[in-house]
Amino acid sequence: MIDEKKMRDLLEAERADARALIASLTQGINEVSAARDGDNSDDEHDPEGATLAFERSQAATLLEQTKTRLDEIAEALARLDSGSFGTCIDCGGPIAEARLEIRPYAAKCVDCASRG
């Protein structure tokens, strides 16, 4: 039997972490962009330009992944509220409690998740 209070606490902690990471990444992206404003240098020929462009791209990708995780957390909380938490959305089987402790927003059992 899944401990709903424990899972809700884990999800709330994950949500707080995701929100903090989103704020940090957004600030970092804004700072990198501001540093490049007014700079006429061309990334291809500027020894620092390629690094800044790469860092900005990497941060933007991580930001999108974190936003997706935040959506998955919201969906998991909705499943918790509806009573379907811990049930695989693909096969309808149970999601192992150990998996939910590590990734409380998991919507699929290990078998279904490994199939894509």
C-alpha positions in Angstrom: 0.0 0.0 0.0 1.4 3.4 -1.0 1.9 5.9 1.7 0.0 8.9 0.2 1.3 11.4 2.7 4.9 10.4 2.0 4.3 10.5 -1.8 2.7 14.0 -1.5 5.6 15.2 0.6 8.1 13.8 -2.0 6.1 15.4 -4.9 5.9 18.8 -3.1 9.7 18.7 -2.5 10.3 17.8 -6.1 8.0 20.7 -7.1 9.9 23.2 -4.9 13.3 22.0 -6.3 12.0 22.3 -9.9 10.7 25.8 -9.3 14.0 26.9 -7.7 15.9 25.4 -10.6 13.7 27.2 -13.1 14.2 30.5 -11.4 18.0 30.0 -11.3 18.2 28.9 -14.9 16.0 31.8 -16.1 18.2 34.2 -14.2 21.4 32.6 -15.7 20.0 32.8 -19.2 19.0 36.4 -18.7 22.5 37.2 -17.4 24.3 35.5 -20.3 22.0 37.3 -22.8 22.5 40.6 -21.1 26.3 40.1 -21.2 26.0 39.6 -25.0 23.7 42.6 -25.6 25.5 45.3 -27.5 28.4 43.0 -28.3 29.0 43.0 -32.0 31.3 40.0 -31.9 30.5 37.0 -33.9 30.3 33.7 -31.9 32.1 31.8 -34.6 35.2 34.0 -34.5 35.1 35.1 -30.8 36.9 32.6 -28.6 34.4 33.2 -25.8 31.4 33.4 -28.1 31.0 29.8 -28.8 31.2 29.0 -25.1 28.6 31.6 -24.2 26.3 30.3 -27.0 26.8 26.7 -25.8 26.1 27.6 -22.2 23.0 29.5 -23.1 21.8 26.6 -25.3 22.5 24.1 -22.5 20.7 26.2 -19.9 17.7 26.6 -22.2 17.5 22.8 -22.8 17.7 22.2 -19.0 15.0 24.8 -18.5 12.7 23.1 -20.9 13.3 19.7 -19.2 12.7 21.1 -15.8 9.4 22.7 -17.0 8.4 19.3 -18.3 9.2 17.7 -14.9 7.1 20.4 -13.2 4.2 19.4 -15.5 4.8 15.7 -14.7 4.7 16.6 -10.9 1.4 18.4 -11.3 0.0 15.4 -13.2 1.2 13.0 -10.4 -0.5 15.2 -7.8 -3.7 15.0 -9.8 -3.4 11.2 -9.9 -2.8 11.2 -6.2 -6.0 13.3 -5.7 -8.0 11.1 -8.0 -6.8 7.8 -6.4 -5.0 6.6 -9.5 -1.5 7.3 -8.3 0.8 4.4 -8.4 -1.0 2.8 -11.4 0.8 2.7 -14.7 -0.9 4.9 -17.3 -0.1 2.4 -20.1 -0.7 -1.1 -18.8 -2.8 -0.3 -15.6 -0.4 -2.4 -13.5 1.2 -1.1 -10.3 4.2 1.1 -10.3 6.8 -0.3 -7.8 7.0 1.7 -4.6 10.8 1.8 -4.9 10.4 3.5 -8.3 8.0 6.1 -6.9 10.3 6.8 -4.0 13.1 7.7 -6.5 10.9 9.3 -9.1 7.6 10.1 -7.4 6.1 11.7 -10.6 6.6 8.4 -12.6 3.5 7.7 -14.6 4.6 4.4 -15.9 5.9 1.1 -14.5 9.5 0.2 -15.3 8.5 -2.2 -18.1 6.3 0.4 -19.9 8.8 3.2 -19.4 11.6 1.1 -20.9 9.5 0.6 -24.0 9.3 4.3 -24.5 
